[in-house]
Amino acid sequence: AIDNSGFDDETDPKKLSLAALVCGIALESETFLEESHHDRLTGLRNRMGLYFDFAGKNKDYLIPDSGKTMSVFISDIDKFKRVNDTYGHNAGDDVLRFTAGLLESFCGDNESAYRWGGEEFVMVMRDTDLEGAVRKAEEIRMKLMESDIEADGNIIRCTMSFGCALFDPSKTIEENISSADEKLYIA
C-alpha cells in the first residue's frame, strides 16, 4: 500500500497479480514477435525478419541519393529435390541447416543471411558494392562445394548458384530481390 499502512493481504496480491499478468503478456508477445522473424529449421531470420530489418537497421539504405551502398544475393541449393528424393527429408533438413550455418559464418557485422523459402537464401550486405557481393558469393559457393555434409547418416556434397545485385533504393525490396533472382535463374 502507498500510504504506509502495510501490506494488505487481500487487495495487494490482486493488484500484484494484475501487474504480473500484464508483464507476462508483454514478454510473451515480444517472444512471439521475435520467433515470427526466424525460420524454425535453420535458425536464420526469415522473410518477415528481412522486412523487419529493412524497417530498422537497413532503413537508411532505402533512401535514394543517401550515398550508401548495399548489395544483395539470392542463392539456391542446386538440385535440392534430388537430395530429398534420394536421401529423404531428414537429410534434406540437415543440408538446409548446414547451408544456413555456412552462410551465417560468412556474415560480418554489416551482413545478414535469411532463409527466403525452400532451399533459397538471401544475404544483404550493407556498405558493399556489387563486386564485393560477387566475391562473397564465390567464397561461399567454393566452401559449400568442398564441404562434406553429414546428412541423416550420409555424406552429401552440394553446390549452390547465386544471383547478385546492387541494391537500388528507387525500387522496392521485392524488385531488388527479383533483380538478383533473374541473375540466379541465368546461373
N, C-alpha and C positions, 0 to 999 in steps of 0.2 A: 504494500500500500504506500502511496506517495505521502500521506500525512503522518508518517512515523508511528502509526498505531500498531505496527507489526504486521505479520503475515496472517491474512485471513484464510483459514483452512478451506472455506467453501468457495469464495469468489475468486481468489487469486489463482488457484490451479486452473480454473476455467479460462481466465484471461491468458495465462501462460500457454495453455494447450492450443488456444486460438492462434497465438503468435507462432508457436511451433508448427502448426498446420500451414500457415501462410509461408513460413520459411521453407518448409518441406516442399510445398507446391512450386515455389520459385526455383529451388535447387533441382527438382525433378524436371521442370520444363527446360532449364538450361542444359541438363544432361541429355534430354531428348533432342534438343536442337543440335548439340554437338554430335550426337550419334547419327542424326539425319544427314550430316555432311561427310560421313565416312562410309566407305564400302566395307561391309562386314567380312567378306572373304579375304581381301588383300590388306585391309587397314589403311589404304590410301584414301585421300579425300576423293569424293565422287563428283559428279556433275554439279550437284547442288552446292558442294563445297567450293567448286571453281567459281560459280556465280557469286557466292558469298565473299570470296577473296577479291573479286573484281569490284565489289561494293566497299571493300576495306583496303587491304594493303596494295592492291593494284589500281585503285581508282585514279590516281594521278596520271597513269599511263593511258587513260581513256580520253584525255584532253588533247584535242588537235593542237599542234604547234607548241606543245609543252616542252619540246626539246628532249623528251625522254624516249628511249628506245627499248622495245621489248620484242622478243620473238617467241614463237610457239612451234611445237611439233606435235603431230599426232602419229602414233605408231600402232602397228598391228602385228600380232604374232602370226607368222606365215603358216598356212595350212594347219591352223589350230584344230579345226574339226577333225582332222586325221588323228591328232593326239587323243581326243575324246573317243573316237571310233575304235582306235587300236588298243589303247591302254585303259580306257574307262574315264568316267568323270572325276573320280578321286585324283587320278594322275593329272587330268586337266586342271583341277583346282590347285594342285601342287605347282604346276608350271606357272599358273597365274600368280600365285603367291611369290614364287621365286623371282619372276619378272618384275613384279611390283617392288620387291625388296631391292632388286638391282637398280631400277630407276631411282628409287629413293636414295640409294647410296651415292648416286651421281649428282644429287641435288646439293648445291651450295646455298648460301644464305639468301641469294636472290632468285632461287629456282624452286618450283613446286611441281610435284608429279600428281596426276589424278587418274583414276580409272574412269574412262569415258563411258565404257559399257562393253560387255562381252570380253573380247580379247584386245580391245583398243585402249590405249593410254595416251594421255596428253601431258606435255611438260610446258610450263610457262616460265620463260627466262627473262627477268627484268634486267635492264641495263646490258642487254646482249643483242648484237646485230645478227643478221642472217648467217654470216659466215661462222659466228660463234655457235649458233644453233646447229648448223650442219656439222661442225666439229664434235659437238656434244653428242649428237645423234650417232655419228660414226663410231665414237668411242663406245657407246652403249651397244651398238649393233655388233661390234667386234667382240666385246666382252661376253655378250649373250651367246654368240656363235661358238665361242671357245669353252663355254660352261657345260659341265655335266650336271644335269638337273636330276636329283633323286625324286622320282615321282611315283608314289604308291608302289615301292619296291622295284622300280625300273630306273634305268639311267637313260635319260632322253636328252637329245640335243635339239635346239630350236634356233630359228633365225627370225629376225624382225625386219619389217620395212617401215620407212619413215617418210613423212611429208613435212617439210619445214616452211615457215612463212614469217616474214617480218610483220609484226602486229601493226595494223593500220587503224588508228583511233577514229577515223571518219567512218569506219564500218562497225557493225555490231560484233559482239563476241562470237555469235554463231557464224557470221560471214567470215570472220578471221579463221575460225576453226575449219570452215568449209574450204577456204583457200588452201590451207595446209592439207586438208583431206584430198583435194584434187591432185596434189603432188604425190600423196600417198598412193592414190589409185594408179598413177603412172609408174611409181616404184614397184 
